[in-house]
Amino acid sequence: MKRNIIILLIVMFTITALCQEFIKTNKFNLGQRIGFIKGWGLTKYTHDVVNIRSYRSTKSKIVGTLEKNEEVKVDFLQYNWYAVFNVKETERKEKNSLGYVYAPLLFNTKIKEKENVEYKNYNETDINELAYKLATINNGGYISKSDITITRFKYLLRTLDKKTFESKQNIADMTVKCQQILRKDYGVEMGLLEIMENLNDSIPSGTKVKYAEIITLFILLIK
């Protein structure tokens, strides 16, 4: 049921985004939008230094690193982890991969110079504290500051900040309120991370929407 609701949200916003792009450019150019490369796999870029793991878990051994803005080929997405390859790799064999990287740490485009400046000027302490508070609520209590959940919340806050008109603080506050409404009014138990990931997945990249309206629609569909 929940999966069907998220699919409906994704379809709605995808159609809207594609219509807007068609009007603007008079062509769809889908391959470039989602990062497909010729043959197989996807082209992805890092926005920071990223660890490569021996298998799909943060508990696995670190077998390498990717530098900031490094280009890689990815494939075999499972459990939100990609197998990563050298961009010149020609054979689609998982055994040829460099290892595995958590998917939300990889992006379709490099960081532009303007975005680099924003990252340098932005107070990282604020977003770290905000992500930690969300992770604590999501966990129902204390959580280690090295927990991967905090990284996931930081990624979602940054991504939703670009996709919506609200600030990161307002996005966090609205998500907590959404969880409270679902629990108190409809008896639906859903973690903050699940709510934010579902909403983020339903909003196509390149669009700008009101987070409050998306949450309202989400609540009406999921109840």
N, C-alpha and C positions, 0 to 999 in steps of 0.2 A: 504494500500500500504506500509506504513512505517513498520507496524507490520510484513508483509511478508518479507521485507528486513532484519529485525532483526532476524527473524526465519531462513532465509537462512544463515546469519552469524553464528548463534548459531550452526546450523547443521554442517556447514563446519568445525568449530573449534572443535566441539565435536567429530566428526569422526576422525579428525587428532589426538586429544588427546587420544582417545581410541585405535587407531592403535599403537601409540607410547607405550602405556601401555601394550598392548598385546605382542608386540615385546619384551618388557623388562621383563615381568613377565610370559608370556604365559598363562595368565588367566585374566578375566575381573574383578571380585570382585567388581561389581558395588554397592552392598549394603553398603559396607564399605566406598566407595568413597563419596557417597552423604549423608551418615549419617542416613540411615534407621535403626530403631530398631524393634525388633520382635513384631508383633502384629499390632501396629499403631503408627503414629507420627514419629518425627525425633528427634535425639539427637543433641542438640546444646550446645555451651559453650560461656560464656562471656569473653571478653578480657579486660574488665574494669567494674567498678561498674555501673549497669544499673537499671533504674527505671522501675517498673511495674505499668501500668496504669489501670484505671477502665474500659476504653474502648479504641477503636482504634483512639486516638487523643492525641497530646501533651497538649491539653487544659483540658484533663480529670484529675481526681484526682489521685495522686500517692498513690497506695495501698500497695506498698512494694518495695524492692530492691533485686537485685541479686549481689552477690559478684564477684570479679574478678576470672576468671577460674571456675565459678560455672556451673555445668551440669544441664540441664533441658530437659524436653520433650516438644516438640512444635507441634502444629497442627492448623487447621482452619485458614490458611493464607488468609487474605483479606486486600486489600488496603495497602499491604506491611507491615502488622502487624501480628504477631503470637499470638495465645493464648498459654500461657506457663503453664506447669503442673509440679508437683513434679515427679521426675524420677520413683517413685514407683507407680504412678497412673495407675490403670488397666482399668478404664472405659473411653471410648472415648466419653465424654460428655463435651461440651463447658462450661456448668455451673459449672463443677468441676475445672476449670482452676484457677490459681492464679491471673490472669489478662492478660494484653496484653503488648507486647514489640515490638518496631520497629525492623523489620527483619534485616536490615543491621548491627545492633548492636550485632547480634548473629552469631557464626561461627561453622564450622564443627569440628574443633580441638581446643584443649587448646593451650595457649601460651607456647612454649618450653622455657627452661632456656636461650638459646642463644637469642631468640626473646625478652625476658624480658630485657636483657641487652641493646639491641638495642633501645627499647622503653625508657629506662631510660636515655640513652646517647643522644637520638635524641632531637634536639632543638624544643620543642613543640610550641614556639613562632612563628617560621617560618611557620609551617604548619597551625597554627591558622590564621595567617595573610594572607596566600595564600588562604585558604578556604574562608575567609571573603571577599577577593577581588573578587573571583569567584562568591560568593553569591550576592555581590553588583551588578556585571555586569548582572548576571542572573535575578535580580530583577528590573534592569533598574534604579537603584539609591540606596539611603540609605536603609539599613536593620539593624535591631537590632542585636547586637552581641549574643543575646540569641536565635535567630531564629534557628529552627530545620534544615533549609537548610544548615547552616554552618556545622553542624554535619554530614550531608549527604555528603557534599563535602570532608570533612576530611576522611570519610570512603572510598570514591571513590579514592581519591589520594593515600591512603595507599594501597588499593587493587590493583589498576592499577600499582603502583610502583612495586609490587611483580610479576605481570603478564607480565610486559613489561621491556625493556632494558633502558627506559628513566627515568630521574629523575622526581620528583614531579613537579618541576618548569617547565620542558620541557613539561610534560603532560598537565599542565595548559595552557601554551602558545599555544601548538598545538590545544587544544580544542577551545580556543578563535579564532584562525585562521580558524579552520574548520567552526565555526559559521559564520564568516565573509564571507568566500567563498560561503557557502550555501545561504546567504542573498544577496550578491552582484552579484554573477554569475548566480544563479539559482532561485532567488526569493523565497527561502524556509526559513520560519521563524521557528527556533527551539532553545529552551533555552539551555544554557550550561549544566544544570543538566540533561536534557533529553538526550543530546548527550552523556555525560559521562556514564549515566546509561545504555543506549543502547549498547555502546561499551563494557562496563564492563560485561554486561550480555552475550555478544557474545563470550567472551574469557573464555574458561573453566579453572577452577582452576587447578594448577599444570603445566600449560604451560607457555612458555616465548616467547613473540613475540615482533616485532617492532611496537610501537604505531603509528608511521608515516604511516606504510603500512596499518594498520587497518583503520586509518582515511581515507586514500586515497580510499580504497575499499568501505568504508561507503559512501563517497561522490558520487562515481560512481554509487552505487546502488540506493541511495536515490534521486538523481537528476531526 
